[in-house]
Amino acid sequence: MENTDINIIAMLLGLFLLHCLFARRVFKSQAKLSTNAKWFWCLLSLLLGPVGYYAYYGFIPLDKLQKD
C-alpha cells in the first residue's frame, strides 16, 4: 500500500466520523420535533455532514429549539 492510499483512507475515515458526529448531535438535540422530522434531520446530517445539519437547523422555528 502506498502512502497516498493510506492518506485517502484516513481522510475518508475522518469524513465519515465527522458525519457521524453531526448525526449524533441530532439524536441528543433538545428540539421539540416529531419523530419523522428528527429522523429526516438525522439522515441529512449523516449524508451531508455539517451542511445537512445546519441547513435543516435553519428551517426549525425558534420556538421549537431549546438551548443545545
SVG drawing of the C-alpha trace seen along z (x, -y; Angstrom):
<svg xmlns="http://www.w3.org/2000/svg" viewBox="-44 -32 48 34">
<polyline fill="none" stroke="black" stroke-width="0.4" points="0.0,0.0 1.3,-3.4 1.4,-6.4 -1.3,-8.2 -3.6,-5.2 -3.2,-5.5 -3.9,-9.2 -7.0,-8.7 -8.3,-6.1 -7.5,-8.3 -9.3,-11.3 -12.4,-9.2 -12.5,-7.8 -12.2,-11.3 -15.1,-12.5 -17.2,-9.5 -16.6,-10.3 -17.5,-14.0 -20.8,-12.9 -21.5,-10.5 -20.8,-13.3 -23.3,-15.6 -25.9,-12.8 -25.3,-12.1 -25.9,-15.8 -29.4,-15.4 -30.2,-12.5 -29.1,-14.5 -30.8,-17.7 -33.5,-19.1 -35.5,-20.4 -39.2,-19.6 -39.7,-17.9 -41.8,-15.0 -40.0,-11.6 -40.2,-11.8 -38.6,-15.3 -35.8,-14.1 -35.1,-11.1 -35.1,-13.2 -32.7,-15.7 -30.5,-12.8 -30.5,-11.3 -29.5,-14.7 -26.7,-15.1 -25.4,-11.6 -25.4,-12.0 -24.3,-15.7 -22.5,-16.2 -22.4,-19.8 -24.1,-21.2 -27.2,-19.0 -27.2,-19.6 -27.1,-23.4 -29.4,-23.5 -32.2,-21.8 -31.4,-23.6 -32.1,-26.8 -35.6,-25.7 -36.6,-24.8 -38.8,-27.5 -37.1,-29.2 -39.9,-28.3 -39.1,-24.6 -35.5,-25.0 -34.1,-24.9 -30.6,-25.7 -28.3,-22.9"/>
</svg>
